[in-house]
Amino acid sequence: MPSLPNGIDIVLKKYMNEYRPHGKIPPFLEGKVSGKLIEFLPKSLSMNMDGNVLTGRLDECLVLEDGHHVPLDHKTKGFAPKEDHQVHEAYQLQMDCYTLLLQHNGHKVNGIGYIAYYYPDIGELHNGIPFKVHVCKLKTNPEKALEVFNAAVQCLQGNEPESGKSCELCGYVKKREGN
């Protein structure tokens, strides 16, 4: 894991925690997201289904006026998202899972999530490296997350699949095993 995004994530979490007790949104997110920061951000959320566990760590969670909980995830990029920016499918699944976990842990959800992209901007570097913030609002689907979770469990509990003929890893394993 690259250390720069981790470092920015730590700074963002500390900064958010300064606003949490006041029921406010940090200025760089005002007008870009709805609600307020959750009063107590859980360290992690989990769901146990017949001994199979799904766990996730929210970067942040917003609470809307009607009590719905909305996941917010921080993503550090080296450049601005494109105008026609489509959320990467892995990020979509991540947000679907966060919504499922919030729902499973007794929080009201409304199928909305936010991804905040942070990327460097041109500026007076002697004043610090400026960053811009671009927020994407997306629809989340906890049912899709549950589908993927159940498929993963089924895969892990099923028989080992046949080796793929063109799979380099399968070829490497066969070679190592002397087959």
Residue frames as a rotation matrix with the C-alpha (Angstrom) as fourth column:
MET 1
0.582 0.813 0.000 0.00
0.813 -0.582 0.000 0.00
0.000 0.000 -1.000 0.00
PRO 2
-0.120 -0.647 0.753 1.52
0.543 -0.678 -0.496 3.36
0.831 0.349 0.433 -0.99
SER 3
-0.403 -0.120 -0.907 2.34
0.911 -0.145 -0.386 5.48
-0.085 -0.982 0.167 2.05
LEU 4
-0.993 0.026 0.111 1.25
-0.009 -0.988 0.156 8.85
0.113 0.154 0.981 0.61
PRO 5
-0.222 0.975 0.010 -2.47
-0.230 -0.062 0.971 7.93
0.948 0.214 0.238 0.31
ASN 6
0.123 0.214 -0.969 -2.25
0.804 0.551 0.224 6.34
0.582 -0.806 -0.104 3.79
GLY 7
-0.731 -0.490 -0.474 -0.74
0.675 -0.620 -0.400 9.54
-0.098 -0.613 0.784 5.19
ILE 8
-0.827 0.497 0.263 -3.42
-0.318 -0.800 0.509 11.69
0.463 0.337 0.820 3.58
ASP 9
0.028 0.862 -0.506 -6.09
0.187 0.493 0.850 9.32
0.982 -0.118 -0.147 4.92
ILE 10
-0.186 -0.177 -0.966 -4.74
0.963 0.164 -0.216 9.73
0.197 -0.970 0.140 8.48
VAL 11
-0.973 -0.192 -0.131 -4.71
0.211 -0.966 -0.149 13.53
-0.098 -0.172 0.980 8.14
LEU 12
-0.543 0.835 0.091 -8.28
-0.305 -0.297 0.905 13.50
0.782 0.464 0.416 6.76
LYS 13
0.106 0.604 -0.790 -9.58
0.577 0.610 0.544 11.33
0.810 -0.513 -0.284 9.61
LYS 14
-0.496 -0.338 -0.800 -7.98
0.859 -0.327 -0.394 13.56
-0.129 -0.882 0.453 12.26
TYR 15
-0.988 0.136 0.077 -9.39
-0.108 -0.952 0.288 16.64
0.112 0.276 0.955 10.53
MET 16
-0.254 0.950 -0.182 -12.89
-0.058 0.173 0.983 15.11
0.966 0.260 0.011 10.33
ASN 17
-0.056 0.204 -0.977 -12.73
0.878 0.477 0.049 14.24
0.476 -0.855 -0.206 14.03
GLU 18
-0.917 -0.267 -0.295 -12.30
0.374 -0.831 -0.411 17.95
-0.136 -0.487 0.862 14.81
TYR 19
-0.731 0.682 0.002 -15.72
-0.576 -0.618 0.535 18.63
0.366 0.390 0.845 13.22
ARG 20
-0.517 0.526 -0.675 -17.53
0.297 0.850 0.435 15.53
0.803 0.024 -0.596 14.48
PRO 21
-0.607 0.303 -0.735 -18.45
0.783 0.069 -0.618 16.81
-0.136 -0.950 -0.279 17.99
HIS 22
-0.756 0.268 -0.597 -19.93
-0.150 -0.959 -0.239 19.99
-0.637 -0.091 0.765 16.50
GLY 23
0.071 0.833 0.548 -22.28
0.507 0.443 -0.739 18.21
-0.859 0.330 -0.391 14.08
LYS 24
0.497 0.030 -0.867 -20.72
-0.538 -0.773 -0.335 20.00
-0.681 0.633 -0.368 11.14
ILE 25
0.803 -0.310 0.509 -19.25
0.585 0.572 -0.575 19.14
-0.113 0.759 0.641 7.77
PRO 26
-0.162 -0.911 -0.378 -15.67
0.589 -0.397 0.704 20.33
-0.792 -0.109 0.601 7.13
PRO 27
0.171 0.271 -0.947 -15.62
-0.347 -0.883 -0.315 23.40
-0.922 0.383 -0.057 4.85
PHE 28
-0.687 -0.514 -0.513 -14.03
-0.634 0.079 0.770 21.56
-0.355 0.854 -0.380 1.90
LEU 29
-0.891 0.428 0.154 -17.09
0.455 0.839 0.299 19.25
-0.002 0.336 -0.942 1.77
GLU 30
-0.351 0.799 -0.488 -19.80
0.138 -0.472 -0.871 21.87
-0.926 -0.373 0.056 2.37
GLY 31
0.174 0.558 -0.812 -22.25
-0.758 -0.451 -0.471 21.95
-0.629 0.697 0.344 -0.51
LYS 32
-0.418 -0.409 -0.811 -20.79
-0.846 0.501 0.183 18.72
0.332 0.762 -0.555 -1.92
VAL 33
-0.750 0.225 -0.623 -22.39
0.329 0.943 -0.056 16.23
0.574 -0.247 -0.781 0.49
SER 34
0.162 0.876 0.455 -25.56
-0.372 -0.373 0.850 16.16
0.914 -0.307 0.265 2.57
GLY 35
0.745 0.297 -0.597 -25.98
0.365 0.568 0.738 15.60
0.558 -0.768 0.315 6.29
LYS 36
0.532 -0.605 0.592 -23.49
-0.827 -0.520 0.213 15.75
0.179 -0.604 -0.777 9.12
LEU 37
-0.440 -0.759 -0.480 -20.68
-0.526 0.651 -0.547 13.51
0.728 0.012 -0.686 10.30
ILE 38
0.453 0.544 -0.706 -21.80
0.225 0.697 0.681 10.53
0.863 -0.467 0.194 12.36
GLU 39
0.755 -0.097 0.648 -21.32
-0.588 -0.535 0.606 11.24
0.288 -0.839 -0.462 16.07
PHE 40
0.159 -0.700 0.697 -19.30
-0.597 0.494 0.632 8.07
-0.786 -0.517 -0.339 16.74
LEU 41
0.346 -0.130 -0.929 -17.57
-0.877 0.308 -0.369 6.50
0.335 0.942 -0.008 13.74
PRO 42
0.872 -0.031 0.488 -17.26
-0.222 0.864 0.452 2.76
-0.436 -0.502 0.747 14.40
LYS 43
-0.129 -0.991 -0.028 -13.74
-0.617 0.058 0.785 1.38
-0.777 0.118 -0.619 13.94
SER 44
-0.942 -0.079 -0.326 -15.22
-0.316 0.536 0.783 -1.38
0.113 0.841 -0.530 11.76
LEU 45
0.100 0.984 0.144 -18.54
-0.938 0.142 -0.315 -2.95
-0.331 -0.104 0.938 10.86
SER 46
-0.908 -0.398 -0.130 -19.13
-0.418 0.844 0.337 -6.65
-0.024 0.361 -0.932 10.38
MET 47
0.261 0.955 -0.140 -21.79
-0.965 0.261 -0.022 -9.12
0.015 0.141 0.990 9.40
ASN 48
-0.800 -0.475 0.367 -21.76
-0.509 0.861 0.007 -12.79
-0.319 -0.181 -0.930 10.37
MET 49
0.306 0.877 -0.371 -23.86
-0.952 0.282 -0.119 -15.15
0.000 0.389 0.921 8.28
ASP 50
0.986 0.159 -0.058 -23.57
-0.154 0.985 0.073 -18.78
0.068 -0.063 0.996 9.35
GLY 51
0.562 -0.827 0.018 -19.95
0.425 0.307 0.852 -18.30
-0.710 -0.471 0.523 10.40
ASN 52
-0.071 -0.536 0.841 -19.01
0.979 -0.197 -0.044 -16.40
0.189 0.821 0.539 7.24
VAL 53
0.290 0.095 -0.952 -17.95
0.633 -0.765 0.116 -12.86
-0.718 -0.637 -0.282 8.07
LEU 54
0.198 -0.210 0.957 -17.88
0.764 -0.579 -0.285 -9.68
0.615 0.788 0.046 6.01
THR 55
0.300 -0.196 -0.933 -16.00
0.759 -0.544 0.359 -6.80
-0.578 -0.816 -0.014 7.64
GLY 56
0.207 -0.245 0.947 -15.37
0.751 -0.580 -0.314 -3.25
0.627 0.777 0.064 6.48
ARG 57
-0.254 -0.350 -0.902 -13.80
0.810 -0.587 -0.001 -0.04
-0.529 -0.730 0.433 7.77
LEU 58
0.688 0.562 0.459 -15.63
0.715 -0.635 -0.294 3.10
0.126 0.530 -0.838 6.76
ASP 59
-0.538 -0.766 0.352 -13.51
0.674 -0.642 -0.367 6.14
0.507 0.039 0.861 6.07
GLU 60
-0.953 0.303 0.019 -16.47
-0.265 -0.802 -0.534 8.24
-0.146 -0.514 0.845 7.10
CYS 61
-0.492 0.869 0.054 -20.23
0.849 0.464 0.254 8.12
0.195 0.171 -0.966 7.56
LEU 62
-0.904 0.295 0.308 -22.77
-0.285 -0.955 0.078 10.90
0.317 -0.017 0.948 7.18
VAL 63
-0.565 0.807 -0.171 -26.15
0.743 0.407 -0.531 11.08
-0.359 -0.427 -0.830 8.88
LEU 64
-0.686 0.403 0.606 -28.93
0.284 -0.619 0.732 12.82
0.670 0.674 0.310 7.00
GLU 65
-0.702 0.463 0.541 -31.70
-0.681 -0.659 -0.319 14.86
0.208 -0.593 0.778 8.64
ASP 66
0.351 0.914 -0.205 -34.11
-0.820 0.406 0.403 11.92
0.452 0.027 0.892 8.22
GLY 67
0.450 -0.230 0.863 -31.71
-0.698 0.512 0.500 9.59
-0.557 -0.827 0.070 10.07
HIS 68
0.990 -0.138 0.026 -30.38
0.121 0.746 -0.655 7.70
0.071 0.652 0.755 7.04
HIS 69
0.371 -0.929 0.009 -26.70
-0.133 -0.044 0.990 6.76
-0.919 -0.368 -0.140 7.15
VAL 70
0.992 -0.075 -0.102 -24.54
-0.105 -0.042 -0.994 7.36
0.070 0.996 -0.050 4.07
PRO 71
0.450 -0.892 0.044 -20.99
0.691 0.379 0.615 6.00
-0.566 -0.246 0.787 3.58
LEU 72
0.922 -0.329 -0.204 -18.30
-0.387 -0.785 -0.485 8.44
-0.001 0.526 -0.851 2.46
ASP 73
0.629 -0.746 0.218 -15.00
0.664 0.662 0.347 7.12
-0.403 -0.073 0.912 1.17
HIS 74
0.578 -0.555 -0.598 -11.77
-0.495 -0.821 0.284 9.07
-0.649 0.132 -0.749 0.58
LYS 75
0.655 -0.438 0.615 -9.71
0.709 0.638 -0.301 8.38
-0.261 0.633 0.729 -2.56
THR 76
0.291 -0.661 -0.691 -6.39
-0.244 -0.750 0.614 10.07
-0.925 -0.010 -0.380 -3.26
LYS 77
0.733 -0.030 0.680 -5.51
0.637 0.382 -0.670 10.49
-0.240 0.924 0.299 -6.94
GLY 78
-0.341 -0.924 -0.171 -2.64
0.693 -0.370 0.618 12.04
-0.635 0.092 0.767 -8.84
PHE 79
-0.989 0.071 0.129 -5.01
0.055 -0.633 0.772 13.89
0.136 0.771 0.622 -11.19
ALA 80
-0.498 0.867 -0.007 -8.58
-0.727 -0.422 -0.542 15.17
-0.473 -0.265 0.841 -11.49
PRO 81
-0.311 0.493 0.812 -11.32
0.408 0.841 -0.354 12.68
-0.858 0.221 -0.463 -12.38
LYS 82
-0.938 0.009 0.345 -12.47
0.334 -0.233 0.913 12.97
0.089 0.972 0.216 -16.01
GLU 83
-0.708 0.706 0.016 -15.65
-0.706 -0.709 0.010 14.93
0.018 -0.004 1.000 -16.78
ASP 84
0.230 0.813 -0.535 -17.57
-0.746 0.500 0.439 11.76
0.625 0.298 0.722 -17.68
HIS 85
-0.668 -0.677 0.308 -16.10
-0.696 0.422 -0.581 10.03
0.263 -0.602 -0.754 -14.64
GLN 86
0.483 0.705 -0.519 -17.52
-0.374 0.703 0.605 6.58
0.791 -0.098 0.603 -13.97
VAL 87
0.321 -0.336 0.885 -16.90
-0.918 0.121 0.379 5.15
-0.234 -0.934 -0.269 -10.51
HIS 88
-0.570 -0.615 -0.544 -14.58
-0.700 0.710 -0.069 2.14
0.429 0.341 -0.836 -10.78
GLU 89
0.282 0.763 -0.581 -16.49
-0.333 0.646 0.687 -1.14
0.900 0.000 0.436 -10.29
ALA 90
-0.301 -0.447 -0.842 -14.29
0.650 0.550 -0.524 -2.06
0.698 -0.705 0.125 -7.30
TYR 91
-0.990 -0.021 0.141 -15.21
-0.075 -0.765 -0.640 1.25
0.121 -0.644 0.755 -5.61
GLN 92
-0.216 0.976 -0.027 -18.88
-0.758 -0.150 0.634 0.65
0.615 0.157 0.773 -6.43
LEU 93
0.227 0.257 -0.939 -18.75
0.225 0.925 0.307 -2.78
0.947 -0.282 0.152 -4.79
GLN 94
-0.740 -0.551 -0.387 -16.94
0.527 -0.116 -0.842 -1.28
0.419 -0.827 0.376 -1.79
MET 95
-0.835 0.466 0.292 -19.73
-0.533 -0.815 -0.225 1.29
0.133 -0.344 0.930 -1.35
ASP 96
0.116 0.863 -0.491 -22.40
-0.515 0.475 0.713 -1.40
0.849 0.170 0.500 -1.84
CYS 97
-0.097 -0.250 -0.963 -20.71
0.570 0.779 -0.259 -3.43
0.816 -0.575 0.067 0.92
TYR 98
-0.967 -0.256 0.008 -20.52
0.151 -0.593 -0.791 -0.43
0.208 -0.764 0.611 3.26
THR 99
-0.410 0.892 0.189 -24.24
-0.818 -0.451 0.357 0.17
0.404 -0.009 0.915 2.76
LEU 100
0.259 0.443 -0.858 -24.97
-0.069 0.895 0.441 -3.51
0.963 -0.055 0.262 3.45
LEU 101
-0.467 -0.537 -0.702 -22.84
0.648 0.333 -0.685 -3.41
0.602 -0.775 0.193 6.61
LEU 102
-0.921 0.211 0.327 -24.52
-0.346 -0.831 -0.435 -0.22
0.180 -0.514 0.839 7.85
GLN 103
-0.029 0.984 -0.178 -27.93
-0.776 0.091 0.624 -1.76
0.630 0.156 0.761 7.20
HIS 104
0.163 0.031 -0.986 -27.00
0.223 0.973 0.067 -5.07
0.961 -0.231 0.151 8.84
ASN 105
-0.681 -0.505 -0.531 -25.77
0.634 -0.042 -0.772 -3.20
0.367 -0.862 0.349 11.92
GLY 106
-0.088 0.823 -0.560 -29.13
0.962 -0.075 -0.261 -1.50
-0.257 -0.562 -0.786 12.44
HIS 107
-0.607 -0.141 -0.782 -28.60
0.061 -0.990 0.131 1.80
-0.792 0.032 0.610 10.63
LYS 108
0.576 0.808 0.124 -31.20
0.303 -0.071 -0.950 3.18
-0.759 0.585 -0.285 8.22
VAL 109
-0.651 -0.759 0.009 -29.80
0.243 -0.197 0.950 3.48
-0.719 0.620 0.313 4.69
ASN 110
0.381 0.824 -0.419 -31.22
-0.182 -0.377 -0.908 5.03
-0.906 0.423 0.006 1.53
GLY 111
0.559 -0.175 0.811 -29.02
0.720 0.588 -0.369 3.59
-0.412 0.790 0.454 -1.22
ILE 112
0.896 -0.325 0.304 -26.74
-0.093 -0.805 -0.586 6.63
0.435 0.497 -0.751 -1.49
GLY 113
0.508 -0.806 -0.305 -22.97
0.737 0.223 0.638 6.89
-0.446 -0.548 0.707 -1.03
TYR 114
0.943 -0.290 -0.165 -20.24
-0.331 -0.869 -0.368 9.45
-0.036 0.402 -0.915 -1.66
ILE 115
0.404 -0.911 0.080 -16.69
0.903 0.412 0.123 9.09
-0.145 0.023 0.989 -2.90
ALA 116
0.921 -0.198 -0.335 -14.47
-0.174 -0.980 0.102 12.11
-0.349 -0.035 -0.937 -2.35
TYR 117
0.543 -0.769 0.336 -11.45
0.806 0.366 -0.465 12.28
0.234 0.524 0.819 -4.65
TYR 118
0.777 -0.421 -0.468 -8.49
-0.058 -0.787 0.614 14.36
-0.627 -0.450 -0.636 -3.46
TYR 119
0.492 -0.620 0.611 -5.89
0.870 0.331 -0.365 15.36
0.024 0.712 0.702 -6.01
PRO 120
-0.250 -0.687 -0.682 -3.03
0.658 -0.637 0.401 17.90
-0.710 -0.349 0.612 -6.19
ASP 121
0.821 0.499 0.277 -3.53
0.560 -0.608 -0.563 21.28
-0.112 0.618 -0.778 -7.84
ILE 122
-0.124 -0.818 0.562 -1.17
0.758 -0.444 -0.479 23.88
0.641 0.366 0.675 -9.28
GLY 123
0.896 0.431 0.102 -0.41
0.275 -0.722 0.634 26.63
0.347 -0.541 -0.766 -6.81
GLU 124
0.323 -0.762 0.561 2.12
-0.694 -0.594 -0.406 28.40
0.643 -0.259 -0.721 -4.64
LEU 125
0.441 -0.139 -0.887 3.97
0.274 0.962 -0.015 25.39
0.855 -0.236 0.462 -3.30
HIS 126
-0.694 -0.710 0.116 5.77
0.129 -0.282 -0.951 27.48
0.708 -0.645 0.287 -0.68
ASN 127
-0.372 0.664 0.648 2.31
-0.907 -0.408 -0.104 27.75
0.195 -0.627 0.754 0.98
GLY 128
-0.358 0.239 0.903 1.88
-0.325 0.874 -0.360 23.96
-0.875 -0.422 -0.235 0.93
ILE 129
-0.999 0.039 0.033 0.74
0.046 0.420 0.906 21.62
0.021 0.907 -0.421 -1.81
PRO 130
-0.428 0.903 -0.033 -2.82
-0.821 -0.404 -0.402 22.57
-0.377 -0.145 0.915 -2.71
PHE 131
-0.919 0.253 0.303 -5.40
0.318 0.929 0.189 19.83
-0.234 0.270 -0.934 -3.19
LYS 132
-0.526 0.837 -0.150 -8.77
-0.797 -0.424 0.430 19.93
0.296 0.345 0.891 -4.89
VAL 133
-0.738 0.407 0.538 -11.77
-0.073 0.745 -0.663 17.86
-0.671 -0.529 -0.520 -3.86
HIS 134
-0.536 0.630 -0.562 -14.21
-0.733 -0.016 0.680 16.26
0.420 0.776 0.471 -6.30
VAL 135
-0.639 0.391 0.662 -17.18
-0.394 0.573 -0.719 14.40
-0.661 -0.720 -0.212 -4.81
CYS 136
-0.702 0.463 -0.541 -19.19
-0.381 0.398 0.835 11.75
0.601 0.792 -0.103 -6.65
LYS 137
-0.273 0.725 0.633 -22.63
-0.788 0.209 -0.579 10.84
-0.551 -0.657 0.514 -5.35
LEU 138
-0.725 -0.002 -0.689 -23.60
-0.510 0.673 0.536 7.31
0.463 0.740 -0.489 -6.30
LYS 139
0.467 0.874 0.133 -26.40
-0.828 0.380 0.412 4.85
0.310 -0.302 0.901 -5.82
THR 140
-0.697 -0.667 0.264 -25.52
-0.718 0.647 -0.257 1.88
0.001 -0.369 -0.930 -3.68
ASN 141
0.295 0.765 -0.572 -27.03
-0.710 0.576 0.405 -1.57
0.640 0.286 0.713 -3.81
PRO 142
-0.241 -0.411 0.879 -26.71
-0.930 0.357 -0.088 -3.65
-0.278 -0.839 -0.468 -0.62
GLU 143
0.708 0.539 0.456 -28.51
-0.371 0.834 -0.409 -6.56
-0.601 0.120 0.790 -2.33
LYS 144
0.786 -0.508 -0.353 -25.73
-0.284 0.210 -0.935 -6.70
0.549 0.835 0.021 -4.95
ALA 145
-0.164 -0.871 0.463 -23.12
-0.893 -0.068 -0.445 -6.74
0.419 -0.487 -0.767 -2.16
LEU 146
0.087 0.281 0.956 -24.94
-0.740 0.661 -0.126 -9.63
-0.667 -0.696 0.265 -0.48
GLU 147
0.960 0.260 -0.105 -25.06
-0.249 0.620 -0.744 -11.48
-0.129 0.740 0.660 -3.82
VAL 148
0.380 -0.901 -0.208 -21.29
-0.482 -0.001 -0.876 -11.09
0.789 0.433 -0.435 -4.28
PHE 149
-0.257 -0.436 0.862 -20.64
-0.966 0.125 -0.225 -12.10
-0.010 -0.891 -0.454 -0.66
ASN 150
0.463 0.527 0.713 -22.77
-0.528 0.810 -0.256 -15.25
-0.712 -0.258 0.653 -1.02
ALA 151
0.939 -0.173 -0.298 -21.09
-0.202 0.423 -0.883 -16.13
0.279 0.890 0.362 -4.33
ALA 152
0.017 -0.988 0.156 -17.65
-0.754 -0.115 -0.646 -15.73
0.656 -0.106 -0.747 -2.70
VAL 153
-0.113 0.020 0.993 -18.67
-0.876 0.470 -0.109 -17.99
-0.469 -0.882 -0.036 0.19
GLN 154
0.830 0.499 0.250 -20.00
-0.304 0.780 -0.547 -20.59
-0.468 0.378 0.799 -2.24
CYS 155
0.673 -0.652 -0.348 -16.78
-0.388 0.088 -0.917 -20.43
0.629 0.753 -0.194 -4.27
LEU 156
-0.235 -0.836 0.496 -14.59
-0.884 -0.029 -0.467 -20.85
0.404 -0.548 -0.732 -1.18
GLN 157
-0.097 0.282 0.955 -16.67
-0.734 0.627 -0.260 -23.74
-0.672 -0.726 0.146 0.13
GLY 158
0.849 0.476 -0.229 -16.93
-0.486 0.535 -0.691 -25.50
-0.207 0.698 0.685 -3.23
ASN 159
0.635 -0.622 0.459 -14.56
0.621 0.764 0.176 -27.82
-0.460 0.173 0.871 -5.03
GLU 160
-0.158 -0.785 -0.599 -11.32
-0.069 -0.596 0.800 -26.44
-0.985 0.168 0.040 -6.34
PRO 161
0.775 0.490 -0.400 -11.84
-0.397 -0.115 -0.911 -25.45
-0.492 0.864 0.105 -9.98
GLU 162
0.633 -0.545 0.549 -9.88
0.741 0.633 -0.226 -27.06
-0.224 0.550 0.805 -12.81
SER 163
-0.219 -0.807 -0.548 -6.66
0.348 -0.590 0.729 -25.32
-0.912 -0.031 0.410 -13.76
GLY 164
0.781 0.434 -0.450 -7.01
-0.193 -0.517 -0.834 -22.89
-0.595 0.738 -0.320 -16.62
LYS 165
0.620 -0.538 0.571 -5.01
0.768 0.568 -0.298 -23.86
-0.164 0.623 0.765 -19.70
SER 166
0.231 -0.528 0.817 -3.76
0.519 -0.643 -0.563 -20.31
0.823 0.555 0.125 -20.27
CYS 167
0.961 0.147 0.235 -3.44
-0.117 -0.554 0.825 -19.35
0.251 -0.820 -0.515 -16.58
GLU 168
0.143 -0.989 0.036 0.19
-0.339 -0.083 -0.937 -18.49
0.930 0.122 -0.347 -15.79
LEU 169
-0.139 -0.157 0.978 -0.31
-0.989 -0.032 -0.146 -19.07
0.054 -0.987 -0.151 -12.07
CYS 170
0.781 0.475 0.407 -1.82
-0.494 0.867 -0.064 -22.52
-0.383 -0.151 0.911 -12.65
GLY 171
0.780 -0.558 -0.284 1.12
0.008 0.462 -0.887 -23.36
0.626 0.689 0.365 -14.93
TYR 172
-0.129 -0.842 0.525 3.58
-0.663 -0.320 -0.676 -22.15
0.737 -0.435 -0.517 -12.31
VAL 173
0.153 0.255 0.955 1.88
-0.938 0.342 0.058 -24.21
-0.312 -0.904 0.292 -9.55
LYS 174
0.977 0.215 -0.001 1.86
-0.200 0.908 -0.368 -27.33
-0.078 0.360 0.930 -11.75
LYS 175
0.439 -0.889 -0.132 5.53
-0.143 0.075 -0.987 -26.84
0.887 0.452 -0.094 -12.54
ARG 176
-0.216 -0.508 0.834 6.40
-0.884 -0.262 -0.388 -26.38
0.415 -0.821 -0.392 -8.85
GLU 177
0.354 0.451 0.819 4.43
-0.770 0.637 -0.018 -29.51
-0.530 -0.625 0.573 -7.92
GLY 178
-0.673 -0.720 0.171 6.18
-0.465 0.591 0.660 -31.47
-0.576 0.365 -0.732 -10.69
ASN 179
0.117 0.793 0.598 2.99
0.275 0.553 -0.787 -32.17
-0.954 0.257 -0.153 -12.68
